[in-house]
Amino acid sequence: MVISNYSGGDVTVARMESKSGRILIFTSRYLPYERPGHEVEELLKDLADKGHLIMGCDDNAHHFQWGSNDTNVRVESIFDFILKYNLKICKRGNDTTFQIKDRAEVIDLNLTKKDESLIQDWKVFPECSFSDHRKIVFKILVEGIHQKPHRNTKKANLHKFMNLTISRLHCFDNMVLTSTLDTDNSVNVITNALLDCLEKVSPLTYQAKLRRDSRRLYNQKRKENRTGMPMRYPSTSTTARSSAYLGYASSSQ
């Protein structure tokens, strides 16, 4: 989700929340040559403590620290900025990020405010980006919530399941089992065939928590409407309650 009040011509700020509740704040911006600017400092003051901040910037600063061939005056203000806000440099290696016909330099950085170990496999993409700036790619490690898969066999196409099973197991029509080993092998073949056919007609799915909560609240509201008895709502999000109520209101009209 783009945070519009911090975004503009030279900057884009976006917020993302993982399934486990971790908040990530991404910002991509051009830093003016003189100094980072008060807009960047306001951004860090307002948002740095509200999530894991990851900043990508064209900083125009040369320094051996991130693989440049020389240093320039611009780097002093960038280093002051990095030290002031305790930022960490995520760049790895010496690959150039800016390239034109007669010059190649490292002037693009990724900075982060907190744990830089979340950023993995940082690299400069080798393929053409159709720009004088090369693409920078990396992975962000965020923990997820383990969800148990669900198989809704009530919606399975039983006719299709029978046809698939007959097609897979027709080889057993005239088979004669002469040993315990033959029996064991046949059991394994039949079991795998049945599971494979079941997966085709009723695959495992992961149910979204919000949808599950909304459906539960919707059913409770319908029951309340039929019985006239108020129902106690479980502890859940306002969004889920609103979704359930709107679903109920639409069905009642």
C-alpha positions in Angstrom: 0.0 0.0 0.0 1.5 3.4 -1.1 1.7 6.0 1.7 0.6 9.0 -0.4 1.4 11.7 2.1 5.1 10.8 2.1 5.2 10.1 -1.7 5.9 12.6 -4.4 8.0 13.3 -7.5 11.3 12.0 -6.2 10.1 9.5 -3.7 7.7 6.6 -3.3 6.9 5.2 0.1 4.9 1.9 0.6 3.8 -0.1 3.6 3.5 -3.9 3.7 2.4 -6.2 6.5 3.3 -9.9 6.6 1.0 -12.6 7.7 2.8 -12.7 11.1 2.1 -9.0 11.6 5.6 -7.7 10.8 5.4 -4.2 9.2 7.8 -3.4 6.4 8.2 0.2 5.0 9.8 0.6 1.6 11.0 3.9 0.2 12.7 4.6 -3.2 14.0 8.0 -3.7 16.5 10.3 -5.4 18.7 12.2 -2.9 19.7 15.7 -4.0 23.4 16.4 -4.4 23.8 18.9 -1.6 22.4 16.8 1.3 19.6 14.2 1.8 17.0 16.9 2.5 14.6 17.5 5.3 11.9 15.3 3.6 14.1 12.3 4.2 14.7 13.2 7.8 11.0 13.7 8.4 10.3 10.3 6.9 12.8 8.6 9.2 11.6 10.4 12.3 7.9 9.6 11.6 8.1 6.0 10.2 11.4 4.4 11.3 9.9 3.2 14.6 6.7 2.0 13.0 8.2 -0.8 11.0 11.3 -2.3 9.3 12.4 0.5 7.0 14.2 -0.4 3.8 15.4 2.5 1.6 16.6 2.4 -1.9 18.2 5.6 -3.1 20.2 7.2 -5.9 22.7 9.1 -3.7 25.3 10.3 -6.1 28.0 9.6 -3.6 31.3 7.8 -4.4 33.2 5.9 -1.7 35.4 2.8 -1.5 33.1 1.5 1.3 30.4 0.4 -1.3 32.7 -0.3 -4.2 33.3 3.0 -5.9 36.6 3.7 -7.7 37.1 7.1 -5.8 35.5 9.4 -3.3 33.7 12.7 -3.8 32.6 15.6 -1.6 29.0 14.4 -1.7 29.9 11.3 0.4 30.5 13.4 3.5 26.9 14.4 3.8 25.7 10.9 3.1 28.0 9.4 5.8 26.7 12.0 8.3 23.2 11.0 7.3 23.9 7.3 7.8 25.6 7.8 11.1 23.0 10.2 12.5 20.1 7.8 12.0 22.1 4.6 12.6 21.4 3.2 9.1 23.0 0.1 7.8 24.3 -0.4 4.2 22.9 -3.6 2.6 25.1 -3.6 -0.6 27.3 -6.6 -1.2 30.2 -6.8 -3.6 31.7 -4.3 -6.0 29.3 -4.5 -9.0 28.6 -1.1 -10.5 25.0 0.2 -10.3 25.3 3.1 -12.8 26.7 2.6 -16.3 27.0 4.8 -19.4 29.1 4.6 -22.5 32.4 5.7 -21.0 31.8 5.4 -17.2 30.6 3.0 -14.6 30.1 3.8 -10.9 28.4 2.7 -7.7 25.9 5.5 -6.8 22.8 3.5 -5.7 22.5 2.2 -2.1 20.1 0.2 -0.1 19.9 1.3 3.5 17.9 -0.2 6.4 17.2 1.0 9.9 17.0 -2.3 11.8 18.1 -5.9 11.3 19.9 -6.1 7.9 19.8 -9.9 8.1 16.3 -9.8 6.7 17.8 -8.8 3.4 19.3 -11.8 1.6 20.9 -12.4 -1.8 21.5 -8.7 -2.6 22.9 -8.4 -6.1 23.0 -6.2 -9.1 20.9 -7.7 -11.9 23.1 -8.5 -14.9 20.4 -8.1 -17.6 19.7 -4.8 -19.4 17.4 -2.4 -17.5 16.9 0.0 -20.4 18.3 2.7 -18.1 21.7 4.0 -17.1 20.9 2.6 -13.6 21.1 -1.2 -13.3 18.4 -3.2 -11.4 19.1 -4.2 -7.8 17.4 -7.3 -6.6 17.3 -9.0 -3.1 15.1 -11.2 -1.0 13.4 -10.2 2.2 13.0 -12.9 4.8 9.8 -12.6 6.8 8.2 -15.2 9.0 4.8 -16.5 8.0 2.0 -18.2 9.9 1.8 -21.9 9.3 -1.6 -22.8 8.0 -3.1 -26.2 8.0 -4.4 -27.2 4.5 -8.0 -28.2 4.2 -9.7 -30.6 1.8 -13.4 -29.9 1.1 -14.6 -33.4 0.0 -18.2 -32.2 -0.1 -17.5 -30.3 -3.3 -15.6 -33.1 -4.9 -16.8 -34.4 -8.3 -17.5 -38.1 -7.4 -18.3 -39.1 -10.9 -14.9 -37.8 -12.1 -13.3 -39.5 -9.1 -14.8 -42.9 -10.1 -13.7 -42.5 -13.8 -10.2 -41.5 -12.8 -10.0 -44.5 -10.4 -11.2 -47.0 -13.0 -8.7 -45.6 -15.5 -5.8 -45.9 -13.1 -6.7 -49.3 -11.7 -7.8 -51.2 -14.8 -4.5 -53.1 -14.7 -5.8 -55.0 -11.7 -8.7 -56.6 -13.5 -7.0 -59.8 -14.3 -4.1 -59.7 -11.9 -3.2 -62.7 -9.9 -1.3 -62.1 -6.6 1.1 -65.0 -5.9 3.1 -63.7 -3.0 3.1 -61.4 0.0 5.4 -59.1 -1.9 2.9 -58.8 -4.8 0.2 -58.0 -2.3 2.2 -55.3 -0.6 3.2 -53.7 -3.9 -0.4 -53.8 -5.1 -1.6 -52.0 -1.9 1.0 -49.3 -2.5 -0.1 -48.8 -6.1 -3.8 -48.7 -5.2 -3.2 -46.3 -2.3 -1.1 -43.9 -4.4 -3.7 -44.0 -7.3 -6.6 -43.2 -4.9 -4.7 -40.3 -3.3 -3.7 -38.9 -6.7 -7.3 -39.1 -8.0 -8.6 -37.5 -4.8 -6.1 -34.6 -5.2 -7.4 -34.1 -8.8 -11.0 -33.7 -7.7 -10.5 -32.2 -4.3 -7.1 -30.4 -4.0 -5.9 -29.1 -0.6 -6.6 -25.4 -0.1 -5.7 -22.8 2.5 -8.6 -20.8 3.9 -8.1 -17.1 4.5 -8.6 -16.2 8.2 -10.6 -13.0 7.4 -13.0 -15.0 5.1 -13.4 -17.6 7.8 -14.1 -15.0 10.5 -16.6 -13.2 8.2 -18.5 -16.4 7.4 -18.7 -17.3 11.1 -20.1 -13.8 12.0 -22.5 -13.9 9.1 -23.9 -17.3 10.2 -24.2 -16.0 13.8 -26.1 -12.9 12.6 -28.5 -15.1 10.6 -29.1 -17.2 13.7 -29.7 -14.1 15.8 -32.2 -12.8 13.2 -34.1 -16.1 13.3 -34.2 -16.6 17.1 -34.3 -13.0 18.2 -31.6 -13.7 20.8 -28.5 -11.5 20.7 -25.2 -13.3 20.0 -21.9 -12.6 21.6 -19.3 -11.8 19.0 -15.9 -13.4 19.3 -12.8 -11.3 19.5 -12.0 -10.5 15.9 -11.1 -7.5 13.7 -13.4 -4.6 12.9 -12.9 -5.4 9.2 -14.3 -8.9 9.7 -17.3 -7.7 11.6 -18.1 -5.1 8.9 -17.7 -7.7 6.2 -20.0 -10.0 7.9 -22.6 -7.4 8.6 -22.5 -6.1 5.0 -22.9 -9.7 3.7 -25.9 -10.2 6.0 -27.5 -6.8 5.0 -27.2 -7.7 1.3 -28.8 -11.1 1.7 -31.7 -9.5 3.6 -32.7 -7.0 0.9 
